[in-house]
């Protein structure tokens, strides 16, 4: 399958030009040796907390920044030399989008579409799905709510039917109904073979819409997996309420953290559930809950060290600091 995005050893440093000299001070390495491939026609999630290098990555892909080392190609084009051509073929929604308040919505969409030099083939359908009526689009942008501004951001990123959409926090400010409408739009784009590169802090959103996910930590890639594979490797919480003796779970493959008290059994379950189900066969079970694994647990596992350091900080230990 052809790659819509491919990076090889992509690195970006701030504070020094040229190769990174040994022992140089004041150098910030925002992205380090990042190699990923985004397949055509997939929804790809790109995750990391603030300061992890997500925005730097997006700016490198669009040709707004030049790498300190490595290379990247978008739609087969080199990001260092073909930035203008890339931006004409990609739809981009930046995080915290800023709009021209002096224009009305329709004029603004027309202006932004002219920058792409492509007709707004999807505008009417997007405006209808996101409940931006013709009357609303004739109003000045300065009168728009936060949610309406975000809808404008989505429309301008997709109205020209781009081959690839790079979306940074796309549902920020949208109410639940509009979030659902947005997810439906993504599903349709994927069905039509478009590629989506999605950066979001809403992990349930990424879990819902993405095929694969990359997780970065301090600018380095720490995971790149199919969503299903990533979740299958996580432990699930099990809660079992009984009306009789508790079944023996010690030594059952995949079962750990067993705790039994007053007719309640809790444990952690990893991998194949069949050995666990065989072990509880015949037990007097009143209620059984096996919580599905979630992307949040996987994400926090990769950042456990950072969380431990934050908990051990002097301000946290003294009860101060937010």
Secondary structure by P-SEA (a helix, b strand, c coil): cccccccccbbbbcccccccccccccccccccbbbbbbccccbbbbbbcccccaaaaaaaaaccccccccccccccccccccaaaaaaabbbbcccccccccccaaaaaaaaaaaacccccaaaaaaaaacccccccccccccccaaaaaaaaaaaaccccccbbbbccccccccaaaaaaaaaaaaaaaaabbbbbccccaaaaaaccccbbbbbccccccccccaaaaaaabbbbbbbbbcccccccccccccccccccccbbbbbbcccaaaaaaaaccccccccccccccaaaaaaaaaaaaaaaaaacccccccccc
